[in-house]
């Protein structure tokens, strides 16, 4: 096969990824409605098996509503260590076909397979080989969209779910795109949707028929041109291989508000250790530590501080996070959500002196890393984190 294929872009999206991994871990869950996420009054659905989705359960839905829709649902807490492990294996499969793999999250990625056709055949054949490898090596299923560009490939993978393939031929882009609701376009939020409805626009095809000048007067020049391009199926973005993350963070919403400072500080320690563990596993140190504090009133406070030297030690992150929290004005607060973030990332090998400065804390945390890899998350922890968990 010579020349660049007309549909070189793949969007691979794992089916109910978190829930599917949980079912692999516990086969007794197979065939049952499984929901991954917090089961408390403030919990949120992160993933739902297709058995749960038949009852109307969906991602980002409050757990209380999911339980009302599906009383027999089995709620499972998230296990990100397992999800990252399966995501790494998925990426290895995808990279065996092309180096042009752009991860979007743990469970989805774009591929540009134009340079792989001599080895593996046309894109439609590559897709089937990818899906077979994912099924055989991970025991999971994925849905794939094949299209001329990233925008169309992502829409196609959504149409392929679950466990299917949709190919959008370059010569039939309008036939695929125009019947879709206008809300399928990136950049059509609630406000834009209302404006388009007032123009009588409900489908992508109807949007494509609106003169650009009318859209510019209504939506502004930049937004109008963006939507006009998408409605015509135009998207010139290239597939960008893996880029280092800008930050590593973790946050928790609690089932009950925290109003004692010692409880808040315990949770900041737990979150700091989680973030530090991810820094070490991904090979980074951080220069800046940030906290996020959401109060019962839903007011959100953000504070940050930059360190003199980068670190991947949880004790260092906690020292800054706790200082930042103590400096927040006010005596007694009711805290609904806490978050800790590490940014200004540098490769772990960039500052060897940090190993000396970390001292025994760094050694202890690396020992905990090894214990958790062998026995699971939470197998070892500081004594101050023992006791009831407000999550």
Secondary structure, DSSP 8 states (H G I E B T S, - for coil): --S--S--EEEEEETTHHHHHHHHH-GGGTTS-EEEE--STT-BEEEE-HHHHTTT--TT-BHHHHHHH-TT-EEE---HHHHHHHHHHHHHHHHTT-S-EEEEETTEEEEE-GGGHHHH-SHHHHHHHHHHHHHHHHS--EEEEEESSHHHHHHHHHHH-SS-EEE--GGGHHHHHTTSBGGGSTT--HHHHHHHHHTT--BHHHHHTS-HHHHHHHH-HHHHHHHHHHHTT------------SEEEEEEEEEEEE-SHHHHHHHHHHHHHHHHHHHHHHTEEEEEEEEEEEETT--EEEEEEEEEEEE--HHHHHHHHHHHHHTSS-S---EEEEEEEEEEEEEGGG-THHHHHHHHHHHHHHHHHHHHHHH-TTSS--GGG-S----
